[in-house]
Amino acid sequence: MLGNLSCLHNSIFLSVRWFAVLYCFLAGWQLSAQTAIRSKHFIFYSTPENLKTVERGLQRLEELRAAIQALHGKQWASTSPLRIWMPANEAAWKKFAATNAEQGIFVSGQGQDWVVVNPWSQNFLEVLSHEYIHAVLNRTLPNLPTWFEEGICEYYSNLLLRRKGARFEVVVGQPPARHQKLLDGIPSIDINQLAGQPMRIDTYASAWAVAYHLWPGYREGDKFPAKLSIGPFPPRIIPIDFEAPERTQSLLSRREINELELEFRNQFPSANQPVEAETAQAEANFIEGLRLSDLGQTLQAIPLLEKACALRPSNSTWWTALALAYQENKQTIEARQAIEKAIATAKNETESTAAKSLQKSIN
Ligand SMILES: [Zn+2]
């Protein structure tokens, strides 16, 4: 009877291990399965899971493009197609961001312009709009002071487009929610001070306020006042001759995606490399750890599995494999902690069931 029970347990463990192996490869495959969608003036590269976000992003960009052209003239547009790149995860995004506060970047390359956005950004459409305005200003007013350019990008980031009877109107000049509180506390802005400092998260509010007061009337080369009283900020409603953009969106072929990836790697060589190296290292650690674990060499397997989990902590099946190795090595406390992580990071029913069935055998 005892022998049979132990057989049963072994088969459960083996199936857990098989799930782990299967998912390791499946996850690796998903990581490289990227998708890119083209609208009339943009190409948006991302992962298949972000399809809905990408569609919304493209629609926003086409509408913003048309609205800005209606406000300022036909030349007020970015290069076309502007390439938008959304990394697969936050770790990959961090290779691009200079600071934690940064949510998007615009880079003008040879012949192609790129916007890279944080996939976890809370105000995704505003970030995307902000970066698009950088791409427009880069062509139309390339010599703006940085702080003022940032202010204009913020000014249009929450541009609202709405239908008014048979026509359209835009609403601009509403302080973005993230700036409202800061703006309440500052009646005036020392522009010399603003211009003399690097941009920080709180200075975007000041830059927005200066743009609110000076922007639409600003001409290239105009002098800025040293100090500017700010507020109140009533919204500006402007009727426009707006031609609704085409809604067509189509998937790029595998070959086109490969070319896009190549262009991107040429544009951002250093930013791209470490992510791949890190991912490859995590997977190599995991596979070797699993192999040793299968041979019963859990003592040698554990440090490798620990390293893999530390590098990719969102991978439930890896935590399950680590928990199993701990359990076989009689490290019950560590096994419990690892299996809790496996349950917390499970992305689907299969991962969750595998982790929970192992948890039962640990407790
Ligand atoms: Zn910016």
Residues whose N, C-alpha, C, O or C-beta is under 5 A from the ligand:
A	BS01	ZN	E150 C153
